[in-house]
Amino acid sequence: MYTINTRINIIRKDYNLTQVEFAKRIGVTNAHISKIEKGKTVPSDALVKLICKEFEINEFWLKNGEEPKYIYELEELTELNLLGATSKFNNLLQSNNPLIRSRASQLDIIFSEIIDIGFVEHEKKLEYLKLVEIILNNINNMVKSFHKISNGNQISFEENQLEEIYNLKVNDIDESLRNILIFFKNSN
């Protein structure tokens, strides 16, 4: 697995820059870049932000290796995700059934309240949104498991298997909720 030091080396090579040229673009010495690339020092948060801005790199990729690497790729992915999600949700909001529209609008309000943490700094907001994403992914995985079973995609299914899946998935959700509790506890 690559480290931040290796990923900085990858960026420099992607742009076909020497250590001197790379260092000059971000305002540090080439000796500092050499130390970083060799793993003898870790770049400061300020330097990470500067590299990301200068080379249009996704900060999560640089820090953790979380794809995509480039901001433009992140923006394209975001647009695709929004297009699909917004379309599905708008179909519910525009349903001919007033009960479906009402429930969908209520879900929209609840979700808006869950993600509204305007009182915290940018970095903490990203951390919180990642925790919410984990919870929602865990819920989604549970629903997908139940959906797969209910559609008869499994040849034989015993009732205790459903209980096992439920317990496994609920444990994941419980762990995610504990992480959110810890987040709020540490934010005060």
N, C-alpha and C positions, 0 to 999 in steps of 0.2 A: 504494500500500500504506500502511496506517495505521501510525503510530508509537505508542509507549506514550503519548505526550502526547495524541494524538488519541483513543486508547482511553479515557483518563481523562476527556476531554471527553464522550465517548459515554456513559460510566457516569453522569456528572453529569446529563446531559440525559435519560437513561433514567429517572432518579429525579425528574425535574422540579425539580432543585435549582439555586439560584443558586450562584455561586462562594462567596459568604459562607456559605450553608447547608452546602454540601459541605465547605468548610474546617472549619467548626465541628464537623461530625460526626467528622472525623478528627484534629482537634486541631492544625491548622496555620492560618496566616493566608490570607486570600483573595488577598493579593498573591502568595503562594507558588503557589497554585493557578493564578493568572493566568499567572505565569511558566512553569509547567509546560505549561499548555494552549497557550501561544504558542511552545513549543519553546525557550525561553531557558534552561531548566534541566531536568535529568532527575531524576525522583524517586529517592530513596534506596531501597535494598532494604527497609529497615524501613517506609517509607511505602507501598511496593507491597504488602507483607504486610498492613499495616493497612487499606488500601483493599479488598483482597481479603476480609479478614475482615468488615469493616463492611458491605460490599455483596454478600457471598456470590459473589464473582467467582473464576473459575478463574485461578490465578496464571499458568499458561502462556498463557492468552488475553491477559491484561494485558501480560505481558512480550513475547510473540512473535506474538500474533494467532492462536494455535493454538486452534481451536474444540474444544469448545463454550465459550461465554462464561461461563455461570453454573454454579456448583457443582452445583445440583440437576440441570442437564442432564448434567453429567459423571457424576453418580451414577446417573441413569437409564440412560445409555449403558453404564456399567460393569455395571449389573445385567443388561441385555439381553445384553451380551457374555458375562458369566459364565454366564447361563442356557443360552445356546447351546453354549458351549465345554464346560461341565461336563456337559451332557447327552450330547454326542458322546463325550467321554472316558469317562464312566461306562458307556456302551454297550460300549466296548471292555473296560473292567474287569469287566463283568458277562457277558462273552461265555461261551457254553457251551464254547468251545474253550480249554483250559488254556494252550496256547502263545500265543494272542492275549492272554489275561489276563496272562500272565507278561511278554510284551514290553511291554504297556501299562504295567504296574507299573514295569518297568525304565525306561521313558521318563519316567514321573512322577518317579522318583528322580533321574534325570539332570537333568531340568529344574529340580527343586528345588535341586540342587547348583549349577547354573549361576546361578540368580538369588539365591542366598544370599550376600550380601555385607554381612552384619551389622556388619562392622568399619568401615564408612564412614558419614559424616554424611548426613543426609536429602537435601540438595541433590545430593550426589555419587551417592547411591543412585538418584535420579530420572534423572540423566545416564546412569548405567550401564544402567538398565532401558530407556531409550530406545535405546541402542546395541544391546542384545540384541534389542529389537523390530525394529530395522532389519535385523539379520542374519536373523531368522526370517521377516520379510517378503520378503527377497531369496530365501531358500530356498523359501518358499511360491510366489513368482512363477515360479521355475524349475520347480517341480513342476506348477504350473498350465499353463505353456507346454508341457511334455512331455505332460500329460494331454490338452490340447486337440489336440495332434498325434496322439496315440495313439488318440483317439476318432474319427479320420477327419474332423475338422472342416476339414481343409485338403484341397483337391482334389488337388494334387500336392505331394509332399514328397520332397526329395532328402536323402540321408544327410548331406551337408555342411551343410545347413541346421540339422540337429540339433546338429552340432558347433558351429556359430556361436552358436546359442542357449545351448548349454552354456557356451561360453567367455565370452560376455557376462555371463551370470548368475554364473559363478564369479568373474569379475573384481569384480562387485558384492559378493559374499560376502567375497572377499579384502580388499577395501577396508574392509568393516565389521569384519573381524577385526583389521586394522591399527589401526582406531580404538579397539577394546577394549584392544589392547596399549598404545597411547598413554595411554588412561585409567588403566590400572594403573601405568604408568611415572610418570605425573604424580601419582598418589595416594600415592606413597611419600614 
